[in-house]
């Protein structure tokens, strides 16, 4: 269940992994490579809904062209 703080919707990597059906390891790699923006708080990374939207609105082709 995502956390709601005001207008923000935050997902931890485990929740996002279940929602997107990919591994937490893959998500950590996307964060490490800068493909997905996240913020670490304590021991967990959190990803905002805006970051998820940004990721899906940017194609790999556009990144390679730049």
Residue frames relative to the residue before (quaternion, step in Angstrom):
aa qw qx qy qz dx dy dz
X 1.0000 0.0000 0.0000 0.0000 0.00 0.00 0.00
X 0.3960 -0.7263 0.5037 0.2489 3.61 -0.62 1.06
X 0.4155 -0.6884 0.5376 0.2538 3.53 -1.23 0.54
X 0.2168 -0.7676 0.5942 0.1032 3.56 -1.00 0.89
X 0.0349 0.7635 -0.6422 0.0582 3.54 -0.80 1.10
X 0.7901 -0.1248 0.0328 0.5992 3.56 -0.15 1.26
X 0.8010 -0.2120 0.1943 0.5250 3.57 -0.71 -1.10
X 0.5687 0.6117 -0.3763 0.4009 3.59 1.28 -0.17
X 0.1311 -0.7292 0.6645 0.0979 3.52 -1.18 0.70
X 0.0850 -0.8215 0.5637 -0.0113 3.57 -0.60 1.20
X 0.1307 -0.7657 0.6270 0.0587 3.54 -1.03 0.92
X 0.2941 -0.6906 0.6104 0.2529 3.57 -1.03 0.67
X 0.6964 -0.5142 0.2959 0.4038 3.58 -1.19 0.41
X 0.6199 0.5422 -0.3537 0.4435 3.59 1.03 -0.65
X 0.6564 0.5021 -0.3042 0.4737 3.57 0.97 -0.87
X 0.6734 0.4969 -0.2897 0.4644 3.55 0.92 -0.95
X 0.6043 0.5627 -0.3386 0.4511 3.55 1.08 -0.75
X 0.6765 0.4803 -0.2855 0.4797 3.58 0.94 -0.89
X 0.6588 0.5235 -0.3086 0.4434 3.59 0.96 -0.87
X 0.7789 0.3508 -0.1680 0.4920 3.58 0.92 -0.95
X 0.3440 -0.7683 0.4673 0.2702 3.58 1.33 -0.17
X 0.5359 0.5306 -0.4628 0.4660 3.55 0.85 1.11
X 0.6020 -0.6034 0.3856 0.3532 3.56 -1.18 0.43
X 0.6020 -0.5353 0.4508 0.3845 3.53 -1.29 0.45
X 0.5933 0.5733 -0.3583 0.4370 3.60 1.06 -0.72
X 0.6578 0.5027 -0.3076 0.4690 3.60 0.92 -0.88
X 0.6438 0.5182 -0.3216 0.4621 3.57 0.95 -0.83
X 0.6459 0.5113 -0.3196 0.4682 3.58 0.98 -0.82
X 0.6332 0.5203 -0.3260 0.4712 3.60 1.05 -0.71
X 0.6320 0.5226 -0.3283 0.4687 3.60 0.99 -0.81
X 0.6483 0.5042 -0.3101 0.4790 3.58 1.01 -0.83
X 0.6619 0.5224 -0.2990 0.4468 3.57 0.89 -0.97
X 0.7231 0.4261 -0.2355 0.4899 3.60 1.01 -0.84
X 0.5204 -0.6707 0.3931 0.3532 3.58 1.29 -0.06
X 0.4511 0.6962 -0.4454 0.3367 3.59 1.23 0.25
X 0.7660 0.1800 -0.0928 0.6101 3.57 1.22 -0.57
X 0.3110 -0.7531 0.5507 0.1813 3.57 -0.78 1.03
X 0.0824 0.7754 -0.6193 0.0916 3.54 -1.01 0.92
X 0.2505 -0.7411 0.6027 0.1573 3.52 -1.30 0.37
X 0.2942 -0.7523 0.5625 0.1766 3.56 -0.86 0.95
X 0.0072 -0.7647 0.6433 -0.0367 3.52 -0.92 1.04
X 0.8002 0.0025 -0.0571 0.5970 3.53 -0.38 1.23
X 0.7801 -0.2826 0.2349 0.5064 3.56 -0.71 -1.08
X 0.6948 0.4759 -0.2654 0.4695 3.60 1.26 -0.16
X 0.3457 -0.6727 0.6099 0.2368 3.49 -1.30 0.54
X 0.1194 -0.7707 0.6219 0.0702 3.52 -1.15 0.73
X 0.1736 -0.7713 0.6094 0.0602 3.54 -1.03 0.90
X 0.3451 -0.7409 0.5365 0.2100 3.57 -0.88 0.92
X 0.6373 -0.5074 0.4124 0.4079 3.54 -1.29 0.36
X 0.6206 0.5482 -0.3388 0.4468 3.61 1.03 -0.75
X 0.6457 0.5147 -0.3180 0.4658 3.60 1.00 -0.79
X 0.6360 0.5153 -0.3220 0.4758 3.56 1.04 -0.77
X 0.6487 0.5095 -0.3123 0.4712 3.58 0.94 -0.88
X 0.6414 0.5274 -0.3139 0.4604 3.58 0.98 -0.88
X 0.6392 0.5350 -0.3226 0.4485 3.58 0.95 -0.88
X 0.7375 0.4263 -0.2398 0.4657 3.57 0.84 -0.95
X 0.6528 0.4988 -0.3182 0.4731 3.60 1.20 -0.34
X 0.6738 0.4228 -0.2844 0.5351 3.59 1.28 -0.19
X 0.2394 -0.7933 0.5426 0.1378 3.58 -0.56 1.10
X 0.6221 -0.5354 0.4185 0.3888 3.58 -1.23 0.40
X 0.6032 0.5749 -0.3516 0.4266 3.56 1.08 -0.72
X 0.6607 0.5075 -0.3070 0.4601 3.59 0.91 -0.89
X 0.6468 0.5174 -0.3220 0.4586 3.60 1.01 -0.79
X 0.6692 0.4965 -0.3011 0.4636 3.62 0.97 -0.79
X 0.6358 0.5440 -0.3204 0.4440 3.58 1.10 -0.68
X 0.6646 0.5522 -0.3042 0.4011 3.57 1.02 -0.80
